[in-house]
Amino acid sequence: MNDQLAKLDTSVAHSARLWNYLLGGKDNFAADRAAAEQVLAFMPELVQSARFNREFLGRAVRHLAGEAGVRQFLDIGTGLPTADNTHQVAQATAPDSRIVYVDNDPMVLVHARALLTSSPEGATDYIDADVSDPARILTEAAKTLDFDRPVAVMLLGILNFVVDDDQAREIVTTLTEAVPAGSYLVISHPTREVNPEAVDRAVAMWNDGGAAPMAVRDPDVIARFFDGWELIEPGLVTCSHWRPDGNDTTPASEYAGVARKAG
């Protein structure tokens, strides 16, 4: 653990820790809090977007583990553990669910034990890897997941840190070609649709701060990540509108969708 902590650069904001702060967590540093407060000064709905994105994760996983019958989840860009992590939601519905988490932030790795509290019937694992290395992710994930059976590939708030569109599509293609028919692809991604001026300013501030650069994408660009897959209802929408189930439906600057790989 000390080796991982030694890798932390607490002087530069990190997205996982910033998100943790927005969600009311304690696993963040002064640089993360300062970056968050700078953005919140002109984009106060960022807290709401963080909550809506987390609620979308819960609704999507409950649908997949329930009605869709998925028992395997590959959650890339996990972020810091909080309430209702993927394995908790999935195993509450289907205790035999198997979940592999992937992240490259040393802080997340330090807390990974909180992601590994599987039900006896299921399994969880954690891979310290970057989204830009999908081949390694697949190799390591195969130790826990059976890629001959359907897998839900989850990319929530992570593709925006792959700023080149072609590279981002290549990553998604590599991951989705590795899973069989009946698998699902879950994506959430920031857009300019709801509050473009504030989003542009927030991204510029984030990128000028020395953190891992990020990009926002229009919904039509995000939709292309799902090419060849069947988007399930309601399609690609602001994440608060994806099967809201009584939750707040105020539009958020995060679009989300869930798609199925046809047989």
C-alpha positions in Angstrom: 0.0 0.0 0.0 2.8 2.4 0.9 4.4 1.8 -2.6 1.1 2.8 -4.2 0.8 5.9 -2.0 4.3 6.9 -3.0 3.1 7.1 -6.6 0.4 9.7 -5.8 0.9 13.2 -7.0 -1.3 15.1 -4.6 -0.5 18.5 -6.2 -2.4 17.7 -9.4 -6.1 17.1 -9.5 -7.3 13.6 -10.5 -10.7 12.9 -12.0 -11.4 9.9 -9.7 -10.7 12.0 -6.6 -12.5 15.0 -7.9 -15.6 12.9 -8.5 -15.2 11.4 -5.0 -15.3 15.0 -3.6 -18.4 15.8 -5.7 -20.1 12.7 -4.3 -19.4 13.7 -0.8 -16.4 11.3 -0.3 -13.3 11.9 1.8 -10.7 10.3 -0.5 -9.4 13.5 -2.1 -6.7 16.1 -1.7 -6.5 19.9 -1.7 -5.8 20.1 -5.4 -8.9 17.9 -6.2 -11.1 20.1 -4.0 -9.7 23.3 -5.4 -10.3 22.1 -9.0 -13.8 21.1 -8.1 -14.7 24.4 -6.4 -13.3 26.4 -9.4 -15.6 24.6 -11.7 -18.6 24.6 -9.3 -18.3 28.4 -9.2 -19.7 28.6 -12.7 -21.1 25.1 -13.1 -22.9 24.3 -9.9 -24.8 21.5 -11.6 -21.6 19.4 -11.7 -22.5 17.9 -8.3 -25.9 16.9 -9.7 -24.2 15.5 -12.8 -22.0 13.3 -10.6 -25.0 12.0 -8.7 -27.0 11.4 -11.9 -24.2 9.5 -13.4 -23.9 7.3 -10.3 -27.7 6.7 -10.3 -27.5 5.8 -14.0 -24.8 3.1 -13.2 -27.2 1.6 -10.6 -30.2 1.5 -12.9 -28.2 0.1 -15.8 -26.6 -2.6 -13.7 -29.9 -3.6 -12.0 -31.4 -3.9 -15.5 -28.5 -6.0 -16.8 -28.3 -8.3 -13.8 -32.1 -8.6 -13.6 -34.1 -8.5 -16.8 -31.2 -9.0 -19.2 -29.7 -11.9 -17.2 -26.1 -10.7 -17.4 -23.8 -12.3 -14.8 -20.4 -10.8 -15.8 -19.3 -7.1 -15.7 -16.1 -5.5 -16.8 -16.1 -2.0 -15.2 -13.3 0.1 -16.7 -12.6 3.5 -15.1 -14.0 2.4 -11.8 -13.2 5.4 -9.7 -13.0 5.4 -5.9 -15.3 3.1 -4.1 -18.5 4.7 -2.9 -22.0 3.5 -2.1 -23.7 1.1 -4.6 -20.6 -0.1 -6.5 -21.2 -2.3 -9.5 -20.6 -5.6 -7.6 -23.0 -4.5 -4.8 -25.8 -3.6 -7.2 -25.3 -6.7 -9.5 -24.9 -9.2 -6.6 -27.9 -7.8 -4.8 -29.9 -8.9 -7.8 -27.8 -11.9 -8.9 -25.4 -13.1 -6.1 -23.5 -15.2 -8.6 -22.4 -12.2 -10.6 -18.7 -11.8 -11.4 -17.2 -8.3 -11.6 -13.8 -7.1 -12.7 -12.8 -3.5 -12.0 -10.2 -1.6 -13.9 -8.5 1.7 -12.9 -5.0 3.2 -13.0 -5.2 5.7 -10.1 -3.0 4.6 -7.2 -5.6 6.0 -4.8 -8.2 3.7 -6.2 -5.8 0.7 -5.9 -5.2 1.5 -2.3 -9.0 1.3 -1.7 -9.5 -1.6 -4.0 -10.2 -4.0 -1.1 -13.5 -2.2 -0.7 -14.3 -3.4 -4.3 -13.4 -7.0 -3.6 -16.1 -7.9 -1.0 -17.9 -10.4 -3.2 -20.8 -12.5 -2.3 -19.8 -16.2 -1.7 -21.5 -17.2 -4.9 -19.9 -14.6 -7.2 -16.4 -13.1 -7.6 -14.7 -9.7 -7.9 -11.3 -8.7 -9.1 -9.3 -5.5 -9.6 -6.9 -4.7 -12.4 -4.4 -1.9 -12.2 -4.4 -0.8 -15.9 -5.1 2.0 -18.2 -8.1 2.2 -20.6 -5.6 2.8 -23.4 -4.3 -0.8 -23.0 -7.5 -2.9 -23.8 -5.5 -6.0 -24.8 -3.9 -6.2 -21.3 -7.3 -5.5 -19.7 -8.9 -8.4 -21.6 -6.0 -10.7 -20.8 -6.2 -10.0 -17.1 -10.0 -10.0 -17.0 -10.1 -13.5 -18.5 -8.7 -14.8 -15.2 -12.1 -14.0 -13.7 -14.6 -13.6 -16.6 -15.6 -16.2 -19.2 -15.5 -14.4 -22.5 -17.5 -17.2 -24.1 -20.5 -16.0 -22.1 -22.1 -12.5 -22.2 -20.2 -9.7 -20.5 -21.4 -6.1 -19.8 -18.5 -3.8 -20.8 -18.9 -0.6 -18.7 -17.1 2.6 -19.7 -18.6 5.3 -17.5 -16.9 8.7 -17.6 -13.7 7.2 -19.0 -13.6 7.6 -22.8 -13.5 11.3 -22.4 -10.0 10.9 -21.2 -9.0 9.4 -24.5 -9.1 12.6 -26.4 -8.4 11.2 -29.9 -11.6 10.0 -31.5 -10.0 7.3 -33.6 -8.1 5.9 -30.6 -11.2 5.9 -28.5 -13.1 4.0 -31.1 -10.3 1.5 -31.5 -10.4 0.9 -27.7 -14.1 0.3 -27.8 -13.8 -2.0 -30.8 -11.1 -4.1 -29.2 -13.2 -4.5 -26.1 -16.4 -5.2 -27.9 -15.0 -7.7 -30.4 -13.8 -9.8 -27.5 -17.3 -10.4 -26.1 -19.9 -12.7 -27.5 -23.5 -12.1 -28.7 -25.8 -11.2 -25.9 -23.2 -8.9 -24.3 -23.9 -5.3 -23.4 -22.0 -2.0 -23.8 -22.6 0.7 -21.2 -21.2 4.2 -21.8 -21.6 7.6 -20.2 -19.8 10.6 -21.6 -19.8 14.4 -21.0 -21.3 16.5 -23.8 -22.0 20.1 -24.5 -25.7 19.6 -25.1 -27.0 21.0 -21.8 -24.7 23.9 -20.8 -22.1 24.3 -23.6 -20.4 27.5 -22.4 -19.9 26.2 -18.8 -18.7 22.8 -20.1 -16.2 24.4 -22.4 -14.9 26.6 -19.6 -14.7 23.6 -17.2 -12.8 21.5 -19.7 -10.3 24.3 -20.5 -9.7 24.9 -16.8 -9.2 21.1 -16.2 -6.8 20.7 -19.2 -4.8 23.8 -18.2 -4.3 22.4 -14.7 -1.9 19.7 -15.7 -4.3 16.8 -15.1 -4.9 14.1 -17.6 -6.5 15.9 -20.6 -10.2 15.3 -21.3 -12.5 15.9 -24.2 -16.3 16.3 -24.5 -18.1 14.8 -27.5 -21.4 15.5 -29.3 -24.0 12.8 -29.0 -23.6 11.8 -32.6 -19.9 11.1 -32.0 -20.7 9.2 -28.8 -23.4 7.2 -30.7 -20.7 5.9 -33.0 -19.1 4.0 -30.1 -22.2 1.8 -30.3 -22.0 1.1 -34.1 -23.1 -2.5 -34.8 -24.9 -2.9 -31.5 -28.6 -2.4 -30.6 -29.2 0.5 -28.3 -32.0 -0.4 -25.9 -34.7 2.0 -25.0 -34.5 5.0 -24.5 -31.4 5.1 -26.6 -28.6 7.6 -26.0 -29.9 10.3 -23.7 -28.9 12.6 -20.9 -28.1 10.2 -18.1 -30.9 11.4 -15.9 -33.4 10.4 -18.6 -32.2 6.8 -18.9 -35.1 4.8 -17.3 -35.3 7.3 -14.4 -37.5 5.1 -12.2 -38.7 8.1 -10.2 -35.3 9.8 -9.9 -34.8 13.5 -10.8 -34.9 14.0 -14.6 -33.2 17.4 -14.8 -31.0 17.2 -17.9 -27.3 16.7 -17.1 -24.1 17.3 -19.1 -23.5 13.5 -19.3 -25.1 11.4 -22.0 -25.5 7.7 -21.5 -26.7 4.6 -23.3 -26.8 0.8 -23.1 -26.6 -1.4 -26.1 -26.8 -5.2 -26.8 -24.6 -7.2 -29.2 -26.9 -9.1 -31.4 -26.4 -12.8 -32.2 
